[in-house]
Amino acid sequence: MEIWINPECSKCQSALTLLDAEGASYTIRYYLEQPPTAQELVEVLARLGLEPWDITRLGEPIAADLGLASWPRDDAARPRWIDALAAHPALIQRPIITADDGTAAVARSPEAVRAAMVASGSGDRRR
Protein backbone atom coordinates (compact mmCIF):
# COMPACT_ATOMS: atom_id res chain seq x y z
CA MET A 1 0.00 0.00 0.00
CA GLU A 2 1.12 3.52 -0.71
CA ILE A 3 0.11 6.67 1.15
CA TRP A 4 0.30 10.12 -0.41
CA ILE A 5 1.06 12.64 2.30
CA ASN A 6 2.03 16.17 3.12
CA PRO A 7 4.20 15.79 6.24
CA GLU A 8 2.84 19.11 7.58
CA CYS A 9 -0.76 17.80 7.54
CA SER A 10 -2.23 16.62 10.85
CA LYS A 11 -4.55 14.12 9.10
CA CYS A 12 -1.53 12.62 7.34
CA GLN A 13 0.38 12.40 10.61
CA SER A 14 -2.61 10.70 12.26
CA ALA A 15 -2.88 8.19 9.40
CA LEU A 16 0.83 7.34 9.66
CA THR A 17 0.55 6.94 13.42
CA LEU A 18 -2.33 4.50 13.01
CA LEU A 19 -0.58 2.54 10.24
CA ASP A 20 2.52 2.24 12.42
CA ALA A 21 0.51 1.26 15.51
CA GLU A 22 -1.16 -1.50 13.50
CA GLY A 23 2.12 -2.72 12.01
CA ALA A 24 0.97 -2.06 8.45
CA SER A 25 3.41 -2.27 5.57
CA TYR A 26 3.35 0.84 3.38
CA THR A 27 5.42 3.23 1.33
CA ILE A 28 5.19 6.99 1.62
CA ARG A 29 4.88 9.31 -1.33
CA TYR A 30 5.50 12.95 -0.53
CA TYR A 31 3.18 14.08 -3.27
CA LEU A 32 4.18 17.74 -3.08
CA GLU A 33 7.77 16.74 -3.88
CA GLN A 34 6.80 13.93 -6.29
CA PRO A 35 3.55 15.17 -7.81
CA PRO A 36 1.36 12.60 -9.50
CA THR A 37 1.07 12.83 -13.25
CA ALA A 38 -2.27 13.44 -14.90
CA GLN A 39 -2.38 9.73 -15.81
CA GLU A 40 -1.69 8.70 -12.21
CA LEU A 41 -4.51 10.98 -11.07
CA VAL A 42 -6.87 9.40 -13.60
CA GLU A 43 -5.93 5.97 -12.24
CA VAL A 44 -6.30 6.98 -8.59
CA LEU A 45 -9.64 8.67 -9.27
CA ALA A 46 -10.88 5.44 -10.88
CA ARG A 47 -9.71 3.49 -7.82
CA LEU A 48 -11.42 6.01 -5.53
CA GLY A 49 -14.60 6.07 -7.58
CA LEU A 50 -14.49 9.88 -7.42
CA GLU A 51 -14.21 12.84 -9.74
CA PRO A 52 -11.30 15.30 -9.61
CA TRP A 53 -13.44 18.02 -8.04
CA ASP A 54 -14.26 15.56 -5.23
CA ILE A 55 -10.60 15.48 -4.13
CA THR A 56 -9.81 19.14 -4.73
CA ARG A 57 -8.97 21.36 -1.78
CA LEU A 58 -10.98 24.43 -2.75
CA GLY A 59 -9.79 26.35 0.33
CA GLU A 60 -6.21 26.53 -0.94
CA PRO A 61 -5.06 29.97 -2.18
CA ILE A 62 -4.20 28.56 -5.61
CA ALA A 63 -7.79 27.31 -5.94
CA ALA A 64 -9.02 30.87 -5.53
CA ASP A 65 -6.36 32.16 -7.93
CA LEU A 66 -7.51 29.66 -10.55
CA GLY A 67 -11.18 30.31 -9.88
CA LEU A 68 -11.84 26.59 -9.35
CA ALA A 69 -15.10 27.15 -7.48
CA SER A 70 -16.68 28.39 -10.71
CA TRP A 71 -15.31 25.65 -12.99
CA PRO A 72 -17.90 23.29 -14.48
CA ARG A 73 -18.12 19.85 -12.90
CA ASP A 74 -18.89 17.65 -15.87
CA ASP A 75 -17.18 15.16 -18.19
CA ALA A 76 -16.03 17.88 -20.57
CA ALA A 77 -14.28 19.76 -17.74
CA ARG A 78 -12.73 16.66 -16.16
CA PRO A 79 -9.37 16.90 -18.02
CA ARG A 80 -9.03 20.55 -17.01
CA TRP A 81 -9.50 19.62 -13.33
CA ILE A 82 -7.00 16.77 -13.60
CA ASP A 83 -4.42 19.02 -15.25
CA ALA A 84 -4.89 21.58 -12.46
CA LEU A 85 -4.33 18.92 -9.79
CA ALA A 86 -1.22 17.64 -11.58
CA ALA A 87 0.17 21.16 -11.95
CA HIS A 88 -0.71 22.20 -8.39
CA PRO A 89 -0.51 19.14 -6.11
CA ALA A 90 -1.31 21.23 -3.03
CA LEU A 91 -4.88 21.12 -4.35
CA ILE A 92 -5.10 17.34 -3.82
CA GLN A 93 -6.99 16.16 -0.75
CA ARG A 94 -4.84 14.17 1.63
CA PRO A 95 -3.91 11.60 2.70
CA ILE A 96 -4.73 9.20 -0.10
CA ILE A 97 -3.99 5.51 0.39
CA THR A 98 -3.79 3.18 -2.58
CA ALA A 99 -4.51 -0.33 -1.35
CA ASP A 100 -3.09 -3.57 -2.67
CA ASP A 101 -6.51 -4.79 -3.82
CA GLY A 102 -6.77 -2.00 -6.40
CA THR A 103 -8.95 0.31 -4.33
CA ALA A 104 -7.99 3.64 -2.81
CA ALA A 105 -9.27 5.87 -0.03
CA VAL A 106 -9.07 9.47 1.02
CA ALA A 107 -7.97 8.46 4.49
CA ARG A 108 -8.95 11.43 6.62
CA SER A 109 -10.53 9.30 9.34
CA PRO A 110 -9.25 6.32 11.35
CA GLU A 111 -12.05 4.23 9.81
CA ALA A 112 -10.86 5.02 6.28
CA VAL A 113 -7.26 4.14 7.22
CA ARG A 114 -8.39 0.83 8.73
CA ALA A 115 -10.47 0.02 5.64
CA ALA A 116 -7.41 0.63 3.44
CA MET A 117 -5.35 -1.66 5.67
CA VAL A 118 -7.94 -4.43 5.31
CA ALA A 119 -7.98 -3.88 1.53
CA SER A 120 -4.20 -4.26 1.52
CA GLY A 121 -4.29 -7.48 3.49
CA SER A 122 -3.14 -6.01 6.76
CA GLY A 123 -6.31 -7.40 8.33
CA ASP A 124 -8.67 -5.83 10.77
CA ARG A 125 -6.55 -5.39 13.86
CA ARG A 126 -8.81 -3.07 15.80
CA ARG A 127 -8.44 -3.45 19.50
N, C-alpha and C positions, 0 to 999 in steps of 0.2 A: 504494500500500500504506500501511496505517496501523499504527502500533505503539503499544500501550497500555503505558505505563511508569510506574514510580515512580522518580524520578531518584536516590533514595537506594539503589536496588537494584543490586548488583554485576552480576547477570545482565542487567539492563536496560542498564547501561553497556556491558557486553561486546557485547550485540547491536547497540547504536548504533555502537560502534567498528567492528564488522565491516561493518555497512551502509555506513558512511562510507568505509571502506577499499575497498569494492567499488563505490563510486560509485552506490549504489542511490538511487532517488527514493522518499521516504516522508514522511509527516506524523506528527507525534508527538501523542499524546493523553495528557495527564497525568490518568490515570483517577481519581486520588484527588481532584483538583480538579474534574474534569468526569466524575462517575460515570456509568457506563452505566445506562440505564433497564432495567427488567425486560424490555421488548420487545427492546432491543438485545442483552441477554444471551441471550435465547431464540435470536435470529438468529446470534450468534457461536457458541453451543453447537452449533447445527445445522451451521454451517460447520466446526467442530472435529470433529464426530462424537462429542462427549462429553456427559456428564451434568453438572449443576451441582456435584455432590459431587466430580467428577473434577478440577475447577479450583479447589476450595476449599482455602485455606491453613488447615488445622486447627490449626496451631501458634500461630496468632495469639491474643492474649489475648481478643479478642471472641468467637472461636470457643468458647473454654472458657466464657465468660460465658453464651453462648447454648446451650451444651450440644450443639453440632453433632455431636460424635462419636457421640451416641446417637440422632440423628435417623434415621428410616427412609430407605432409599435405594431408592425405588420411584416409579412414575409418580404415585401419589397425593400423594407428598411433594415432587415436583419443583417445583411453584409456591412452596412454602414456602422451599426452598433458593434459588430465583431471587430471591425477595423479600429474603432475607437478604443475598445478594451485592449487590443493588442498594442496599440500605440501608447496607451496611458494605463499601465497595469494597476496603478493606484485606484482605478475605478472598479476593480474586480472585488466582489465580496469575498470575505475570508473568514476562517480558513476553508479550503476545499480539500476534501480527501477523496482520492481515487482508489477504490477498493479493488481487490484482486479478482472479484467476480464480475468485473466490468461495469459496476455501478459507481456512482460518485455521490457525495453529499456536501452541502454547505454545512459545515460542522460547527455551528455557533452555539449548540447546546450539548450538554453531556450525553443526552439521549442520541443525538445525531452521531456523535463520536463513537458511542458504543455500537450503534447500528453499522457503522462503517467497519468497525473491528470484526463484528460477526460476519459481514460480507467478505472480509479478507481472510476468514478462517481463524481469527484469533479467539473465537468463541465468545460466549456470553459469560463474562467473569464477574458480573455484579455481585457485590457482597451484600 
